[in-house]
Amino acid sequence: MAEQADELKKLAAIAADLGLSSELRIKSIELIGNFGTHEALLALLDLAANSGLIKEEREIALTRAREIIRSGH
């Protein structure tokens, strides 16, 4: 479980790193959504609230957060 939390933190850091390409940040957001956990939901909501990200990235984070909510986690 600690391994999963570490991976989630790394992916969240990549997704929020404005020095990286948008494609890499989007892939990280999608991978965070694949976790489907409460922690992933919180990470996605943090990314959606990050005004430094482009609109598309924020919308993807919201979409993936909605998917987690709908799945009941």
C-alpha positions as CSV (number, residue, x, y, z in Angstrom):
1,M,0.0,0.0,0.0
2,A,2.9,2.4,0.8
3,E,4.3,1.6,-2.6
4,Q,1.0,2.6,-4.3
5,A,1.0,5.9,-2.3
6,D,4.6,6.6,-3.3
7,E,3.7,6.0,-7.0
8,L,0.6,8.2,-6.7
9,K,2.7,11.0,-5.2
10,K,5.3,10.7,-8.0
11,L,2.6,10.8,-10.7
12,A,0.9,13.8,-9.1
13,A,4.3,15.6,-9.0
14,I,4.8,14.8,-12.8
15,A,1.2,16.0,-13.6
16,A,1.8,19.3,-11.8
17,D,5.3,19.9,-13.2
18,L,4.9,22.8,-15.7
19,G,8.4,22.2,-17.0
20,L,7.3,18.9,-18.6
21,S,5.3,18.5,-21.8
22,S,1.5,18.6,-21.8
23,E,1.4,15.0,-23.2
24,L,3.4,13.7,-20.3
25,R,1.2,15.6,-17.7
26,I,-2.0,14.3,-19.3
27,K,-0.6,10.7,-19.3
28,S,0.2,11.1,-15.6
29,I,-3.3,12.4,-14.9
30,E,-4.8,9.4,-16.7
31,L,-2.6,7.0,-14.7
32,I,-3.7,8.7,-11.4
33,G,-7.3,8.1,-12.5
34,N,-6.6,4.4,-13.0
35,F,-5.8,4.0,-9.2
36,G,-9.5,4.6,-8.5
37,T,-8.8,5.3,-4.8
38,H,-9.8,8.2,-2.5
39,E,-6.2,9.4,-2.5
40,A,-6.3,9.4,-6.3
41,L,-9.5,11.4,-6.2
42,L,-8.0,14.0,-4.0
43,A,-4.9,14.2,-6.2
44,L,-7.1,14.7,-9.3
45,L,-9.1,17.4,-7.6
46,D,-5.9,19.2,-6.6
47,L,-4.8,19.1,-10.2
48,A,-8.1,20.4,-11.4
49,A,-7.7,23.3,-9.0
50,N,-4.2,24.1,-10.3
51,S,-4.6,27.2,-12.4
52,G,-1.1,26.7,-13.9
53,L,-2.3,23.7,-15.9
54,I,-3.9,24.2,-19.2
55,K,-7.7,23.9,-19.5
56,E,-7.6,20.5,-21.2
57,E,-5.5,19.0,-18.4
58,R,-7.7,20.4,-15.7
59,E,-10.8,19.0,-17.6
60,I,-9.2,15.6,-17.9
61,A,-8.5,15.6,-14.1
62,L,-12.1,16.5,-13.4
63,T,-13.4,13.8,-15.8
64,R,-11.2,11.2,-14.1
65,A,-12.3,12.4,-10.7
66,R,-16.0,12.0,-11.7
67,E,-15.2,8.5,-12.8
68,I,-13.9,7.6,-9.4
69,I,-16.9,9.2,-7.7
70,R,-19.3,7.3,-9.9
71,S,-17.5,4.0,-9.2
72,G,-18.3,4.5,-5.6
73,H,-14.8,4.9,-4.1
